[in-house]
Amino acid sequence: MLKKILLFVLVLFAAYLGTCFFGPKSMDCSVKRTIPYAMDAVYEQMADFKNWPNWSVWMKRDSLMKLTYGEKTTGVGGHYDWTSPDKNSGSGSMDIQEMTPNQSINMLLTFKDWDSKSNILMTFKALDATKTEVNWDMKNDKDLPFMMRGMMLFMGMPAAIQKDFNQSFDYLEAYLKTAPPPSSSYTVSQGNFKGGLFLMTKRRMVKFSEIGNFFNTEMPKIGQLAANSAAGMPCGFYWKWDEEKQETDMAAAIPISAKLNVPAETHEVLSIPLTKEFNVDYYGAYEKTMNAYKALDRALASQNIAHPEMVIEEYISDPMVEKDTTKWLTRIHFLVK
């Protein structure tokens, strides 16, 4: 019986060696796709790691994946790490090593669990004003160990990776159908914020996911307190953003024409002086302002300004009156020294 078991094991081992002989030597793959959207919209989604959850098949597939971004998420030095209890996702990192705007992105993909590195190259070509050709290539830095090739054959590699690349392109096209305009399409104005008196809630840390509920709860209270002294549209005040904790230091506010006596434990009146500012008019749903913010960030960077001292979102449109979210106007002010 023992001999039969050993013989069976040897036959299985020999069969596996055969699959290793025919299995892929590497995970190299390449996919080309024509995306029916303008170059700047396509490139912006793929050039910034913070946009990848919008379309990455791996991030959408694994709800337990945790992302940790570096100080930069785009440009040379852009970085993120991922960890997941899912054995298929494992853990690893992605680093941007070279980047030519609207032309190419060269990245290093590291799988920490498998001690594997791959070079990722994305190249972009505008076919016309509304079509962009994208090439997505992956090459391993070394061949797969012989004994892993059989397992890769059983897993259908590298064809499975090509399928994931194509699925990511499908998600990208779906996202771009409803995405806000790319940051390059926003016109940033520079001038002075006129300032004035504002009735506001006490500053507090609010989770990003709770900002909508915060405004829904606090804005009616502010409206009641301001009453006939209200002198403009509701606003959101923001001082700090903590990406790691996913929360912001903020307040809900409204401009007023004169000082008011308000409950000191919950509200206050803030006087903002005439202040230098950069601003952008954004049309769309509140949760899709990212590209408008990026346009403002670039404007500040062009004048060597690291960050705004305060951000004010002025909600010009009343969503109770205007039901079409594409017509909602939010004027975003970056106040700077």
C-alpha positions as CSV (number, residue, x, y, z in Angstrom):
1,M,0.0,0.0,0.0
2,L,2.8,2.4,0.9
3,K,4.5,1.7,-2.4
4,K,1.2,2.5,-4.3
5,I,0.9,5.8,-2.3
6,L,4.5,6.8,-3.1
7,L,4.0,5.8,-6.8
8,F,0.8,7.9,-6.9
9,V,2.6,10.9,-5.3
10,L,5.5,10.5,-7.8
11,V,3.0,10.4,-10.7
12,L,1.4,13.6,-9.5
13,F,4.7,15.3,-9.0
14,A,5.8,14.3,-12.5
15,A,2.5,15.6,-13.9
16,Y,3.0,18.9,-12.1
17,L,6.6,19.1,-13.4
18,G,5.1,18.8,-16.9
19,T,2.7,21.7,-16.3
20,C,5.7,23.7,-15.0
21,F,7.5,23.0,-18.3
22,F,4.6,24.3,-20.3
23,G,3.6,27.1,-17.8
24,P,4.4,30.8,-18.4
25,K,7.9,32.0,-17.7
26,S,6.6,35.4,-16.7
27,M,3.5,37.4,-16.0
28,D,4.3,39.9,-18.8
29,C,1.2,41.2,-20.5
30,S,0.0,44.1,-22.6
31,V,-3.4,45.6,-23.4
32,K,-4.3,48.4,-25.7
33,R,-7.7,50.3,-25.6
34,T,-9.2,53.3,-27.3
35,I,-11.1,55.2,-24.6
36,P,-13.9,57.4,-26.0
37,Y,-12.9,60.5,-23.9
38,A,-10.5,63.4,-24.1
39,M,-6.9,62.9,-23.2
40,D,-6.9,65.2,-20.2
41,A,-9.8,63.3,-18.6
42,V,-8.3,59.9,-19.2
43,Y,-4.8,60.8,-18.1
44,E,-5.9,62.6,-15.0
45,Q,-7.7,59.4,-13.7
46,M,-4.7,57.2,-14.4
47,A,-1.9,59.6,-13.3
48,D,-3.1,60.1,-9.7
49,F,-3.3,57.1,-7.3
50,K,-6.1,58.8,-5.4
51,N,-8.3,58.4,-8.5
52,W,-7.6,54.6,-8.9
53,P,-10.5,53.5,-6.7
54,N,-12.8,55.0,-9.3
55,W,-11.8,52.3,-11.8
56,S,-9.2,49.8,-10.6
57,V,-10.7,46.3,-10.8
58,W,-8.6,45.1,-7.9
59,M,-9.7,47.8,-5.5
60,K,-13.3,47.3,-6.5
61,R,-13.1,43.6,-6.2
62,D,-11.5,43.6,-2.7
63,S,-13.7,45.5,-0.2
64,L,-11.2,44.7,2.6
65,M,-8.2,46.3,0.9
66,K,-6.6,49.1,2.9
67,L,-4.8,51.9,1.0
68,T,-2.1,54.1,2.5
69,Y,-1.0,57.0,0.3
70,G,2.4,58.6,0.3
71,E,3.1,62.3,0.6
72,K,2.7,62.4,-3.2
73,T,0.2,60.4,-5.2
74,T,1.1,61.7,-8.6
75,G,4.3,62.7,-10.4
76,V,7.7,61.2,-9.7
77,G,7.7,59.9,-6.2
78,G,4.0,59.2,-6.1
79,H,3.3,56.2,-3.9
80,Y,0.7,54.0,-2.3
81,D,0.7,50.8,-0.3
82,W,-2.0,48.2,0.0
83,T,-2.7,45.5,2.5
84,S,-5.5,42.9,2.5
85,P,-6.5,39.7,4.3
86,D,-7.5,38.4,0.9
87,K,-4.8,36.0,-0.2
88,N,-5.3,37.0,-3.9
89,S,-4.7,40.7,-3.1
90,G,-1.9,40.2,-0.6
91,S,0.1,43.3,0.1
92,G,2.4,45.5,-1.9
93,S,3.2,48.9,-3.2
94,M,3.2,51.1,-6.4
95,D,5.7,53.8,-7.1
96,I,5.8,56.3,-9.9
97,Q,9.4,56.4,-11.3
98,E,9.0,58.5,-14.4
99,M,6.2,60.6,-15.8
100,T,5.7,62.7,-18.9
101,P,2.4,64.6,-18.7
102,N,-0.2,63.4,-21.2
103,Q,2.3,60.9,-22.6
104,S,3.5,58.2,-20.3
105,I,3.7,56.9,-16.7
106,N,6.4,54.4,-15.6
107,M,5.7,52.6,-12.3
108,L,7.2,49.9,-10.2
109,L,4.8,47.3,-8.8
110,T,6.0,45.3,-5.8
111,F,4.2,42.3,-4.4
112,K,5.6,42.0,-0.9
113,D,4.2,38.5,-0.2
114,W,5.7,37.0,-3.3
115,D,9.0,38.9,-3.4
116,S,8.1,40.0,-7.0
117,K,8.6,43.3,-8.9
118,S,7.1,44.3,-12.2
119,N,7.5,47.4,-14.3
120,I,4.3,49.0,-15.4
121,L,4.2,51.4,-18.3
122,M,1.1,53.3,-19.4
123,T,1.4,55.4,-22.6
124,F,-1.2,57.8,-23.9
125,K,-2.0,59.1,-27.4
126,A,-4.8,61.5,-28.3
127,L,-6.5,60.2,-31.5
128,D,-8.7,63.3,-31.6
129,A,-10.5,65.6,-29.2
130,T,-12.7,62.9,-27.8
131,K,-10.6,59.7,-28.1
132,T,-7.5,58.5,-26.3
133,E,-5.5,55.4,-27.1
134,V,-3.9,53.9,-23.9
135,N,-1.3,51.1,-23.9
136,W,-0.9,49.3,-20.5
137,D,2.1,47.1,-20.3
138,M,3.5,45.0,-17.5
139,K,6.9,43.2,-17.4
140,N,8.4,41.2,-14.6
141,D,11.9,42.1,-13.5
142,K,12.9,38.4,-13.7
143,D,11.4,35.1,-14.8
144,L,9.1,33.1,-12.5
145,P,10.7,30.3,-10.5
146,F,10.3,27.0,-12.5
147,M,8.1,25.4,-9.8
148,M,5.7,28.4,-9.8
149,R,5.0,28.1,-13.5
150,G,2.6,25.1,-13.1
151,M,0.5,27.0,-10.6
152,M,0.4,30.1,-12.9
153,L,-0.8,27.8,-15.7
154,F,-3.6,26.5,-13.5
155,M,-4.6,30.1,-12.6
156,G,-4.8,31.0,-16.3
157,M,-2.0,33.6,-16.1
158,P,-1.1,35.9,-17.7
159,A,-4.5,35.9,-19.6
160,A,-6.3,36.6,-16.2
161,I,-4.2,39.8,-15.8
162,Q,-5.1,40.9,-19.3
163,K,-8.7,40.3,-18.4
164,D,-8.3,42.5,-15.3
165,F,-6.7,45.3,-17.3
166,N,-9.6,45.2,-19.7
167,Q,-12.1,45.2,-16.8
168,S,-10.4,48.2,-15.4
169,F,-10.7,50.0,-18.7
170,D,-14.4,49.1,-18.7
171,Y,-14.8,50.7,-15.2
172,L,-12.8,53.7,-16.3
173,E,-15.2,54.3,-19.3
174,A,-18.2,53.9,-17.0
175,Y,-16.8,56.3,-14.4
176,L,-15.9,59.0,-17.1
177,K,-19.6,59.0,-18.2
178,T,-20.6,60.7,-15.0
179,A,-17.2,62.2,-13.9
180,P,-16.8,65.9,-13.3
181,P,-14.6,67.8,-15.9
182,P,-10.9,67.3,-15.5
183,S,-8.9,69.8,-13.5
184,S,-7.4,71.3,-16.6
185,S,-10.9,72.5,-17.7
186,Y,-11.4,74.8,-14.7
187,T,-10.5,78.5,-14.8
188,V,-8.9,79.7,-11.6
189,S,-9.5,83.3,-10.7
190,Q,-7.2,85.3,-8.4
191,G,-8.3,88.3,-6.3
192,N,-9.6,89.2,-2.9
193,F,-12.2,87.5,-0.7
194,K,-14.4,90.4,0.5
195,G,-14.7,88.9,4.0
196,G,-17.4,90.0,6.4
197,L,-19.3,88.5,9.4
198,F,-20.3,84.8,9.4
199,L,-22.5,82.9,11.8
200,M,-20.9,79.5,12.2
201,T,-21.0,76.3,14.2
202,K,-18.1,75.6,16.5
203,R,-15.2,74.0,14.7
204,R,-15.1,70.2,14.9
205,M,-13.6,67.2,13.3
206,V,-16.0,65.5,11.0
207,K,-15.5,62.2,9.1
208,F,-15.6,62.6,5.3
209,S,-18.5,60.2,5.1
210,E,-20.5,62.3,7.6
211,I,-20.1,65.7,6.0
212,G,-23.5,65.5,4.2
213,N,-25.3,64.5,7.4
214,F,-23.4,67.3,9.3
215,F,-24.7,70.0,6.9
216,N,-28.3,68.5,6.9
217,T,-28.3,68.8,10.7
218,E,-26.6,72.1,11.2
219,M,-27.7,74.3,8.3
220,P,-31.3,74.5,9.4
221,K,-30.2,75.6,12.9
222,I,-27.9,78.3,11.5
223,G,-30.7,79.5,9.3
224,Q,-33.0,79.8,12.3
225,L,-30.4,81.7,14.3
226,A,-29.5,84.0,11.5
227,A,-33.1,84.8,10.6
228,N,-33.4,88.2,9.0
229,S,-29.7,88.9,9.4
230,A,-28.7,86.3,6.8
231,A,-26.8,88.1,4.1
232,G,-25.8,85.4,1.6
233,M,-25.7,81.7,0.8
234,P,-24.7,78.9,3.2
235,C,-21.0,78.0,3.3
236,G,-18.7,75.3,4.5
237,F,-15.5,76.3,6.2
238,Y,-12.5,74.0,6.2
239,W,-9.2,74.3,7.9
240,K,-7.5,70.9,7.8
241,W,-7.9,67.6,6.0
242,D,-6.6,64.4,7.4
243,E,-6.5,61.8,4.6
244,E,-5.3,59.0,6.9
245,K,-8.1,59.4,9.4
246,Q,-10.6,60.5,6.7
247,E,-11.7,63.5,8.6
248,T,-11.7,67.3,8.4
249,D,-11.6,70.3,10.7
250,M,-14.7,72.2,9.6
251,A,-17.8,74.3,10.4
252,A,-21.1,75.2,8.7
253,A,-21.6,78.9,8.2
254,I,-23.7,81.7,6.7
255,P,-22.8,85.4,6.1
256,I,-24.7,87.8,8.3
257,S,-25.3,91.6,8.2
258,A,-24.7,92.3,11.9
259,K,-23.4,90.6,15.1
260,L,-25.8,88.3,16.9
261,N,-26.1,86.9,20.3
262,V,-25.8,83.1,19.8
263,P,-25.4,80.1,22.1
264,A,-21.7,80.2,22.9
265,E,-21.4,76.5,23.5
266,T,-22.5,75.6,19.9
267,H,-22.1,78.7,17.7
268,E,-20.0,81.8,17.2
269,V,-19.7,84.8,15.0
270,L,-16.4,84.9,12.9
271,S,-15.2,88.1,11.3
272,I,-13.1,87.4,8.1
273,P,-11.1,90.4,6.8
274,L,-10.4,91.2,3.2
275,T,-8.1,88.4,2.2
276,K,-6.1,87.3,-0.9
277,E,-7.8,84.4,-2.6
278,F,-7.9,81.9,-5.5
279,N,-11.4,80.7,-6.5
280,V,-13.1,78.4,-8.9
281,D,-16.8,77.9,-9.9
282,Y,-17.7,74.3,-9.8
283,Y,-20.9,72.9,-11.3
284,G,-22.1,69.5,-10.2
285,A,-22.8,67.2,-7.2
286,Y,-21.0,68.1,-4.0
287,E,-19.1,64.8,-3.7
288,K,-17.3,65.3,-7.1
289,T,-15.3,68.5,-6.5
290,M,-11.9,66.8,-6.5
291,N,-10.8,68.0,-9.9
292,A,-11.8,71.6,-9.1
293,Y,-9.7,71.4,-6.0
294,K,-6.8,70.0,-8.0
295,A,-7.0,73.1,-10.3
296,L,-6.8,75.3,-7.3
297,D,-3.8,73.3,-5.9
298,R,-2.0,73.8,-9.1
299,A,-2.6,77.5,-9.1
300,L,-1.2,77.8,-5.6
301,A,1.8,75.6,-6.5
302,S,2.6,77.9,-9.5
303,Q,3.1,80.8,-7.1
304,N,5.0,78.6,-4.5
305,I,2.2,78.7,-2.0
306,A,2.1,75.4,-0.1
307,H,-1.5,75.4,1.0
308,P,-4.4,77.6,1.7
309,E,-5.0,79.1,5.2
310,M,-8.7,78.4,4.9
311,V,-11.1,76.9,2.3
312,I,-14.6,78.2,1.9
313,E,-17.2,76.4,-0.2
314,E,-20.0,78.8,-1.0
315,Y,-23.2,77.0,-2.0
316,I,-24.7,79.3,-4.6
317,S,-27.5,77.0,-5.8
318,D,-30.4,75.9,-3.6
319,P,-30.8,72.1,-4.1
320,M,-34.4,72.3,-2.8
321,V,-35.1,74.6,-5.8
322,E,-32.7,73.2,-8.5
323,K,-33.1,69.4,-8.7
324,D,-30.5,69.0,-11.6
325,T,-27.2,68.3,-9.8
326,T,-25.2,69.3,-12.9
327,K,-26.5,72.8,-12.5
328,W,-25.5,73.2,-8.8
329,L,-23.0,75.9,-8.5
330,T,-20.4,75.8,-5.7
331,R,-17.8,78.6,-5.6
332,I,-14.7,77.3,-3.9
333,H,-12.4,79.9,-2.3
334,F,-8.8,79.2,-1.3
335,L,-7.8,82.0,1.2
336,V,-4.0,82.6,1.4
337,K,-1.7,85.0,3.1
